[in-house]
């Protein structure tokens, strides 16, 4: 028989800090799975439990950036840095938002220089220097970018991500041998990374190894299809309507080129067109193009949803981005339609 004097013990209380850590860990886990809405809920719960946590503000900033809200992302990153002025990760995340989409390159570079004062490993230093490299490249200051790249530690990094980023940077400044060496290191650690496969294809194509490049591009296509879409992916019918609206917004000359065009929305280019030389990450393709002695005309417009959305910051910017892409593609095929020096657009013959 139980002791009548014995007290029934109270249920154990949940330690708020344990709850905080659980929400924070879950938030990053959901980020890595591509569930940014779920990650946002975890970030909000973390901030409810500890509004003064730099880690929670960093998570919230990352999620807002992924969802296309750059201003809110930057505010959270700045709060994280205010709470911990040695928080290198938050500084670099903020710098990336300042570079794109906010285009405040000077502020980004200043922030990276602050972060470099706090880096404690080759990996952290490489991360910071590569963001600085991107800032200079976006400004068109290629020699400064090249000098920054030359200071990146030549270490055997633990993860494929840094090897890839260094390899991509070398490719962007035309250093193909160095790019290939780093990308091979990355593939040795993570063979199914579509970004690494894509840039290896670009390097092989640039060095004349076109067959090997095509195989890399086909593999990229498969891996891109298997990857999660952007969090704000548009339904196909909405994207088709967006395409029609974009065509209607072009000037009359370019509208005439697309008169009666068949609009086809697909996720990525088909394997047959990639094998034929089309970039697997092309956002659109104009097909059924008129002959040299015929009036400029396009019969089919393919829009590759995954690729177009990857190139845009959010659903709000996709229309403007697609319009610029389409405008540029038409003029690339029909350069005679480009406005003349006096600003007049030629009339198609």
SENUFI-696191 format. One record per residue (C-alpha): residue number from 1; x, y, z. Coordinates in Angstrom, 3 decimals. Each point is the difference from the previous one (the first is absolute). Layout:
// residues N
     i          x          y          z
   NUM          X          Y          Z
...
This chain:
// residues 349
     i          x          y          z
     1      0.000      0.000      0.000
     2      1.242      3.457     -0.819
     3      0.938      2.428      2.739
     4     -2.985      2.398      0.468
     5      2.445      2.688      1.050
     6      2.008     -0.260     -3.159
     7     -0.361      2.944     -2.354
     8     -0.716     -0.452     -3.640
     9      2.937      1.623     -1.778
    10     -0.682      2.912     -2.309
    11      0.569     -0.622     -3.713
    12      3.473      1.104     -1.067
    13      0.169      3.522     -1.277
    14      1.376      0.551     -3.473
    15      3.124      2.093      0.134
    16     -0.618      3.055     -2.198
    17      3.600     -0.183     -1.222
    18     -0.528     -3.607     -1.090
    19     -3.095      1.102     -1.910
    20      1.961      2.873     -1.517
    21      2.787     -2.304     -1.198
    22     -2.530     -2.468     -1.377
    23     -1.765      2.688     -2.071
    24      3.327      1.385     -1.208
    25      1.301     -3.416     -1.029
    26     -3.284     -0.875     -1.668
    27      0.024      3.295     -1.875
    28      3.384     -0.720     -1.581
    29     -1.019     -3.578     -0.719
    30     -3.062      1.278     -1.880
    31      2.183      2.504     -1.882
    32      2.186     -2.851     -1.215
    33     -3.116     -1.872     -1.106
    34     -1.275      3.031     -1.912
    35     -3.028      0.528      2.270
    36      0.421      3.732      0.564
    37     -3.520      0.623      1.244
    38      0.512     -2.617      2.712
    39      3.415      1.480      0.744
    40     -1.589      3.419      0.379
    41     -2.388     -1.345      2.646
    42      2.933     -1.500      1.875
    43      1.900      3.286     -0.202
    44     -3.009      1.892      1.362
    45     -0.324     -2.479      2.881
    46      3.706      0.397      0.760
    47     -0.361      3.775      0.141
    48     -3.067     -0.283      2.247
    49      2.104     -1.965      2.475
    50      3.081      2.222     -0.285
    51     -0.358      3.268     -1.880
    52      3.618      0.848      0.813
    53      1.493     -3.075     -1.651
    54      2.374      0.842     -2.885
    55     -0.335     -3.586     -1.269
    56     -3.796      0.301     -0.238
    57      0.268      3.308     -1.865
    58      2.530     -1.569     -2.380
    59     -2.397     -2.871     -0.733
    60     -2.890      2.426     -0.511
    61      2.144      2.076     -2.344
    62      0.964     -3.042     -2.050
    63     -3.621     -1.097     -0.347
    64     -1.219      3.479     -0.991
    65      2.762      0.189     -2.618
    66     -0.992     -3.388     -1.429
    67     -3.639      1.128     -0.169
    68      0.977      3.156     -1.903
    69     -0.393      2.592      2.788
    70      3.460      1.586     -0.114
    71     -0.832      2.980      2.224
    72     -1.285     -2.168      2.861
    73      2.941     -2.344     -0.433
    74      2.470      2.850      0.317
    75     -1.753      1.344      3.110
    76      0.310     -3.373      1.734
    77      3.649     -0.368     -0.997
    78      0.783      3.484      1.274
    79     -1.719     -0.823      3.291
    80      2.046     -3.194      0.284
    81      3.213      1.976     -0.539
    82     -1.072      2.656      2.498
    83     -0.468     -2.747      2.592
    84      3.307     -1.698     -0.871
    85      2.530      2.133     -1.839
    86      2.191     -3.060     -0.692
    87     -2.763     -1.977     -1.749
    88      1.796     -0.715     -3.287
    89     -2.793     -2.102     -1.507
    90     -2.585      2.770      0.429
    91      2.427      2.559     -1.462
    92      0.537     -2.090     -3.127
    93     -3.706     -0.745     -0.369
    94     -0.739      3.724      0.256
    95      2.724      0.774     -2.547
    96     -1.527     -2.448     -2.467
    97     -3.377      1.727      0.271
    98      1.700      3.383     -0.432
    99      1.648     -1.274     -3.185
   100     -3.120     -1.590     -1.423
   101     -2.695      1.149     -0.205
   102      0.737      3.336      1.734
   103      3.148      0.854     -2.041
   104      1.631      1.933      2.841
   105      3.477     -1.283     -0.808
   106      1.949      2.474      2.095
   107     -1.940     -0.882      3.145
   108      0.479     -3.690     -0.754
   109      3.767      0.352     -0.382
   110      0.276      1.998      3.227
   111     -1.966     -2.685      1.836
   112      2.192     -2.767     -1.425
   113      3.127      1.853      1.119
   114     -1.465      0.130      3.507
   115     -0.715     -3.732     -0.170
   116      3.584     -0.764     -1.071
   117      1.207      1.468      3.298
   118     -1.927     -2.764      1.811
   119      0.664     -3.040     -2.188
   120      1.682     -2.847      1.859
   121      0.527     -2.653     -2.692
   122      0.914     -0.360     -3.657
   123     -3.618     -0.933     -0.723
   124     -1.370      3.193      1.562
   125      2.621      2.132     -1.745
   126     -0.731     -1.659     -3.351
   127     -3.740      0.550      0.463
   128      0.537      3.697      0.692
   129      2.462      0.526     -2.852
   130     -2.296     -1.712     -2.492
   131     -2.882      2.301      0.928
   132      2.370      2.946     -0.466
   133      0.990     -1.456     -3.378
   134     -3.695     -0.068     -0.987
   135     -0.448      3.630      1.048
   136      2.840      1.137     -2.252
   137     -1.211     -2.177     -2.888
   138     -3.495      1.493      0.238
   139      1.590      3.451     -0.212
   140      2.021     -1.004     -3.047
   141      3.308      0.467      1.853
   142      1.581     -3.169     -1.344
   143      3.610      0.700      0.950
   144     -0.975      0.693      3.602
   145     -2.050     -3.193     -0.031
   146      2.956     -1.957     -1.371
   147      2.294      1.386      2.708
   148     -2.477     -0.994      2.704
   149     -0.265     -3.495     -1.477
   150      3.791     -0.369      0.109
   151     -0.119      0.448      3.809
   152     -2.503     -2.826      0.619
   153      1.740     -2.704      2.084
   154      1.060     -2.983     -2.119
   155     -1.338     -2.490      2.514
   156     -1.671     -3.371     -0.313
   157     -3.376      1.124      1.303
   158     -2.225     -2.424      1.864
   159     -3.071      0.615     -2.169
   160     -0.624      0.033     -3.730
   161     -1.707      3.394      0.241
   162      3.175      2.027      0.432
   163      1.896     -1.979     -2.629
   164     -2.871      0.702     -2.401
   165     -0.084      3.708      0.781
   166      3.762      0.334     -0.521
   167     -0.249     -1.965     -3.251
   168     -2.868      2.156     -1.236
   169      1.947      3.156      0.826
   170      3.021     -1.193     -1.982
   171     -2.307     -0.762     -2.939
   172     -1.503      3.482      0.138
   173      3.433      1.629     -0.355
   174      1.052     -2.389     -2.760
   175      2.406     -2.185      2.009
   176     -1.153     -3.341     -1.386
   177      2.753     -2.260      1.334
   178     -0.500      1.232      3.569
   179     -3.785     -0.197     -0.420
   180      0.148     -3.602     -1.178
   181      2.271     -1.074      2.851
   182     -2.342      1.459      2.646
   183     -3.145     -1.357     -1.635
   184      1.547     -3.469     -0.142
   185      0.656      0.256      3.734
   186     -3.636      0.981      0.540
   187     -1.270     -2.917     -2.098
   188      2.167     -2.347      2.019
   189     -1.940      1.063      3.089
   190     -3.481      0.490     -1.470
   191     -0.463     -1.576     -3.418
   192     -3.719      0.769     -0.293
   193      0.170      3.762      0.462
   194     -1.642      1.567     -3.084
   195      1.874      3.302      0.339
   196      3.375     -1.752      0.000
   197     -1.005     -2.137     -2.989
   198     -1.186      3.075     -1.892
   199      3.198      1.964      0.515
   200      2.125     -3.019     -0.846
   201     -1.951     -0.121     -3.260
   202      0.738      3.680     -0.616
   203      3.712     -0.542      0.633
   204      0.140     -3.030     -2.302
   205     -1.881      1.890     -2.718
   206      2.362      2.975      0.314
   207      3.042     -2.275     -0.365
   208     -1.347     -1.747     -3.106
   209     -1.149     -3.275      1.615
   210     -3.498      0.303     -1.414
   211     -1.084     -3.640      0.287
   212      0.959     -0.196      3.664
   213     -1.667      3.386      0.560
   214     -3.264     -1.260     -1.517
   215     -0.031     -2.972      2.372
   216      0.487      2.356      2.960
   217     -2.835      2.226     -1.235
   218     -2.332     -2.987     -0.382
   219      0.840     -1.080      3.547
   220     -0.636      3.574      1.182
   221     -3.430     -0.115     -1.602
   222     -0.895     -3.232      1.820
   223      1.209      1.332      3.342
   224     -1.811      3.323     -0.439
   225     -3.254     -1.848     -0.632
   226      0.524     -2.013      3.185
   227      0.716      3.139      2.074
   228     -2.796      1.854      1.829
   229     -1.447      3.035     -1.804
   230      0.205      3.516      1.373
   231     -2.418      0.556      2.915
   232     -2.114      2.391     -2.056
   233     -0.316     -2.113     -3.162
   234     -2.865      1.141     -2.260
   235     -2.610     -2.414     -1.386
   236      0.388     -0.731     -3.700
   237     -3.199      1.773     -1.069
   238      1.026      3.145      1.880
   239      3.399     -0.016     -1.663
   240     -1.608     -0.413     -3.418
   241     -2.196      3.031      0.700
   242      3.048      1.920      1.179
   243      1.759     -0.807     -3.273
   244     -2.941      1.302     -2.016
   245     -0.037      3.202      2.036
   246      3.732      0.462     -0.565
   247     -0.419     -0.441     -3.759
   248     -2.773      2.599      0.030
   249      2.276      2.469      1.815
   250      2.722     -0.079     -2.693
   251      0.206      2.720     -2.597
   252     -1.931     -0.569     -3.245
   253      3.044     -1.126     -1.973
   254      0.858     -2.784      2.438
   255     -3.652     -0.960      0.422
   256     -0.145     -0.523     -3.767
   257      2.905     -2.436      0.263
   258     -2.041     -2.052      2.489
   259     -3.372      0.340     -1.757
   260     -1.850     -3.317      0.359
   261      2.872     -1.571      1.957
   262     -0.677     -3.279      1.795
   263      0.992      0.355      3.682
   264      1.175     -3.237      1.623
   265      0.860     -0.154      3.709
   266      2.262     -2.835      1.162
   267      2.138     -0.501      3.075
   268      3.371     -0.255     -1.816
   269      1.203     -0.534     -3.579
   270     -0.472     -3.530     -1.346
   271      3.000     -2.338     -0.218
   272     -0.039      0.075     -3.801
   273      0.447      3.783     -0.143
   274      2.661     -0.069      2.732
   275      1.872     -2.647     -2.018
   276     -0.363      2.333     -2.971
   277      1.758      2.832      1.853
   278     -2.694      1.858      1.939
   279      1.072      1.064      3.495
   280     -1.806     -2.250      2.532
   281     -0.624      3.095      2.099
   282     -1.302      2.211     -2.805
   283     -3.082      1.898      1.243
   284     -1.647      0.094     -3.427
   285      0.463     -1.097     -3.597
   286     -1.293      1.492     -3.242
   287     -0.689     -2.650     -2.638
   288     -1.519     -0.138     -3.459
   289      1.979      3.087     -0.973
   290     -0.529      1.487     -3.472
   291      2.662     -0.274     -2.673
   292      2.520      2.646     -0.945
   293     -2.031      1.348     -2.934
   294     -3.314      0.002      1.874
   295     -1.535      2.571      2.366
   296      1.195     -0.604      3.582
   297     -2.357     -2.438      1.695
   298      0.003     -2.618      2.758
   299     -2.367     -2.965     -0.032
   300      0.530     -1.422      3.484
   301      1.031      1.470      3.341
   302      1.125     -2.505      2.613
   303      0.144      1.290      3.576
   304      1.926     -2.231      2.383
   305     -1.623      0.636      3.330
   306      2.653     -1.424      2.332
   307      2.776      1.948     -1.711
   308     -1.876      3.297     -0.261
   309     -1.053     -0.143      3.646
   310      3.536     -0.883      1.093
   311      1.223      3.226     -1.613
   312     -2.615      2.183      1.717
   313     -0.067      1.231      3.556
   314     -3.729     -0.484      0.537
   315     -3.368     -0.334     -1.703
   316     -0.237      3.803      0.055
   317      3.116      0.429     -2.146
   318     -0.580     -2.927     -2.369
   319     -2.073      1.958     -2.533
   320      2.612      2.745     -0.428
   321      2.799     -2.564     -0.124
   322     -1.754     -2.079     -2.657
   323     -0.771      3.086     -2.058
   324      3.683      0.963     -0.031
   325      1.016     -3.569     -0.877
   326     -2.513     -0.185     -2.859
   327      0.945      3.436     -1.325
   328      3.681     -0.915      0.019
   329     -0.591     -3.378     -1.648
   330     -2.020      1.498     -2.862
   331      2.690      2.605     -0.694
   332      2.717     -2.657      0.192
   333     -1.738     -1.919     -2.803
   334     -1.084      3.076     -1.964
   335      2.667      2.654      0.737
   336     -1.323      2.219     -2.795
   337     -3.012      0.730      2.221
   338      2.140      1.681      2.656
   339     -0.672      3.740      0.379
   340      2.328      2.191     -2.007
   341      2.233      2.683      1.479
   342     -2.839      2.518     -0.271
   343     -2.286     -2.296      1.992
   344     -2.227     -1.034     -2.910
   345     -1.004     -3.651     -0.284
   346      0.229     -1.407     -3.553
   347     -3.187     -1.216     -1.638
   348      0.157     -3.682     -1.016
   349      0.193     -0.419     -3.756
